[in-house]
Every structure is written in C-alpha cells, then in structure tokens.
C-alpha cells in the first residue's frame, strides 16, 4: 500500500521541460518543508523537484537527488525530519534528467557521508 501511494505521487508529477532558464530553475529549487507521506515514506524535495526518503531499520533509501544545487536542501530536509544522510544506504534515480539526478553525486560525497 505504501509503495502504491509513492508511485501514485510520482505519476501525478507534471513533466518538466528538458531545458530551463536560470529563473525557472531557481523557482523550482525553492526550499519546501519536508513531510511524512505515509508510513516510512517522506517528501524531502524542493518546491518544484521531488525527492523521497524511505526509512528502514537497515538503512534508508533516497529516490532522486534534484539539481546539483538541490543536494544541500535535501540533506537539510532529511536532517529536519530527524534522520541522518549517512544512514542512507541506497541512492536511486527515477530517470536521467538533470533535475532528478544532478544532486546524487553531491549527496553521496557530502561531508556527513564521509
């Protein structure tokens, strides 16, 4: 049931254009308060670019990393929810657009991960 809810949220997202102006990108990348979606699934993305954290006792899963400059905002959202980035064991990417995978390397190499 939890995964169905997660996939339903993903399916409802409107597609973003492949290219964006700096103004559009900045608008999408505004901070957004993280929240629990259902069970152990949390929204940790920004205003216009989604990212999801699935927590488990064995380690957490992060789906999508936003833009390159979204990484610190995702890290803060994870922390604001009381979780630690270093407990994320899997970084997943829903698809290869820069607005979903751009921040994954930054998150993997963040100081909290070292």
The 8 nearest C-alpha neighbors of each residue, nearest first, counted from 0:
[[1, 3, 2, 4, 5, 37, 38, 6],
 [2, 0, 4, 3, 5, 37, 38, 40],
 [1, 3, 5, 4, 0, 6, 7, 40],
 [2, 4, 0, 6, 1, 5, 7, 8],
 [3, 5, 7, 1, 2, 6, 8, 0],
 [6, 4, 2, 8, 7, 3, 1, 9],
 [5, 7, 9, 3, 8, 4, 10, 2],
 [8, 6, 4, 10, 9, 5, 3, 11],
 [9, 7, 5, 11, 6, 10, 4, 12],
 [8, 10, 6, 7, 11, 12, 5, 49],
 [9, 11, 7, 8, 12, 6, 13, 5],
 [12, 10, 8, 9, 7, 13, 6, 14],
 [13, 11, 9, 10, 14, 8, 49, 15],
 [12, 14, 11, 15, 10, 9, 47, 16],
 [15, 13, 12, 16, 17, 11, 10, 48],
 [14, 16, 13, 17, 18, 19, 98, 12],
 [15, 17, 18, 14, 19, 96, 13, 98],
 [16, 18, 15, 19, 96, 97, 98, 14],
 [19, 17, 16, 20, 15, 24, 97, 23],
 [20, 18, 23, 24, 21, 16, 17, 22],
 [19, 21, 23, 22, 24, 18, 25, 26],
 [20, 22, 24, 23, 25, 19, 26, 18],
 [21, 23, 25, 20, 24, 26, 19, 27],
 [24, 22, 26, 20, 25, 21, 19, 27],
 [23, 25, 21, 27, 26, 22, 19, 28],
 [24, 26, 28, 22, 23, 27, 21, 29],
 [25, 27, 23, 24, 28, 29, 22, 47],
 [28, 26, 47, 24, 46, 25, 29, 48],
 [27, 29, 25, 26, 45, 46, 24, 47],
 [30, 28, 46, 45, 27, 26, 31, 25],
 [31, 29, 45, 46, 28, 72, 32, 44],
 [32, 30, 45, 46, 33, 29, 44, 43],
 [31, 33, 34, 30, 76, 43, 45, 44],
 [34, 32, 43, 42, 76, 31, 80, 41],
 [35, 33, 42, 41, 36, 32, 43, 80],
 [34, 36, 41, 37, 40, 42, 33, 39],
 [37, 35, 41, 40, 34, 42, 38, 39],
 [36, 38, 40, 35, 39, 1, 41, 4],
 [39, 37, 40, 1, 36, 35, 41, 53],
 [38, 40, 54, 53, 37, 41, 55, 35],
 [41, 39, 53, 37, 36, 38, 52, 35],
 [42, 40, 35, 52, 36, 51, 34, 43],
 [41, 43, 51, 33, 34, 44, 50, 35],
 [44, 42, 33, 76, 50, 51, 73, 41],
 [45, 43, 50, 49, 42, 48, 73, 51],
 [44, 46, 31, 30, 48, 28, 47, 29],
 [47, 45, 29, 31, 27, 28, 30, 48],
 [46, 48, 27, 45, 28, 49, 26, 29],
 [49, 47, 45, 44, 65, 46, 27, 98],
 [48, 50, 44, 45, 47, 51, 65, 63],
 [51, 49, 44, 63, 43, 62, 42, 64],
 [52, 50, 42, 62, 43, 41, 61, 53],
 [51, 53, 61, 41, 60, 40, 54, 62],
 [54, 52, 40, 60, 39, 59, 41, 61],
 [53, 55, 59, 39, 52, 60, 58, 40],
 [54, 56, 58, 57, 59, 53, 39, 60],
 [55, 57, 58, 54, 59, 86, 39, 53],
 [56, 58, 55, 59, 54, 88, 86, 87],
 [59, 57, 55, 88, 86, 56, 87, 54],
 [58, 60, 87, 54, 55, 88, 53, 86],
 [61, 59, 89, 53, 87, 52, 88, 90],
 [60, 62, 52, 90, 51, 91, 89, 63],
 [61, 63, 91, 51, 50, 92, 90, 52],
 [64, 62, 92, 50, 99, 91, 100, 65],
 [65, 63, 102, 103, 100, 99, 50, 70],
 [64, 66, 99, 98, 69, 102, 101, 100],
 [65, 67, 101, 98, 69, 102, 68, 97],
 [66, 68, 102, 101, 69, 70, 65, 105],
 [67, 69, 66, 70, 102, 71, 65, 72],
 [70, 68, 66, 72, 65, 67, 71, 102],
 [69, 71, 102, 73, 72, 68, 106, 67],
 [72, 70, 74, 73, 69, 75, 68, 106],
 [73, 71, 75, 69, 74, 70, 76, 30],
 [74, 72, 76, 70, 75, 71, 43, 44],
 [73, 75, 71, 77, 72, 76, 70, 78],
 [76, 74, 78, 72, 73, 77, 79, 71],
 [77, 75, 79, 73, 43, 78, 74, 33],
 [76, 78, 74, 80, 75, 82, 79, 73],
 [77, 79, 75, 81, 82, 80, 76, 83],
 [80, 78, 76, 81, 77, 75, 82, 33],
 [81, 79, 78, 77, 82, 76, 33, 34],
 [82, 80, 78, 79, 77, 83, 76, 75],
 [83, 81, 78, 77, 80, 84, 79, 86],
 [84, 82, 85, 86, 78, 77, 81, 87],
 [83, 85, 86, 87, 74, 111, 77, 112],
 [84, 86, 112, 83, 87, 111, 88, 113],
 [87, 85, 84, 58, 83, 59, 88, 82],
 [88, 86, 59, 84, 85, 60, 58, 89],
 [87, 89, 58, 59, 86, 60, 90, 85],
 [90, 88, 60, 87, 91, 61, 59, 58],
 [89, 91, 61, 60, 62, 92, 88, 103],
 [92, 90, 62, 63, 61, 89, 93, 60],
 [91, 93, 63, 94, 62, 100, 99, 90],
 [92, 94, 63, 91, 62, 95, 99, 100],
 [95, 93, 92, 96, 99, 100, 63, 97],
 [96, 94, 100, 97, 99, 92, 93, 98],
 [97, 95, 98, 99, 94, 100, 17, 101],
 [96, 98, 101, 100, 99, 66, 95, 65],
 [97, 99, 66, 65, 96, 101, 100, 48],
 [100, 98, 65, 63, 64, 97, 96, 101],
 [99, 101, 64, 97, 103, 102, 65, 63],
 [102, 100, 66, 67, 97, 65, 103, 98],
 [101, 103, 67, 64, 70, 66, 105, 65],
 [102, 104, 64, 106, 105, 100, 101, 107],
 [105, 103, 107, 106, 102, 108, 101, 100],
 [104, 106, 108, 102, 103, 107, 109, 70],
 [107, 105, 109, 103, 104, 108, 70, 102],
 [106, 108, 104, 105, 109, 103, 112, 90],
 [107, 109, 105, 106, 104, 112, 110, 113],
 [108, 110, 106, 112, 111, 105, 107, 113],
 [111, 109, 112, 113, 108, 106, 107, 85],
 [110, 112, 109, 113, 85, 84, 83, 108],
 [113, 111, 85, 110, 109, 108, 107, 84],
 [112, 110, 111, 108, 109, 85, 107, 84]]
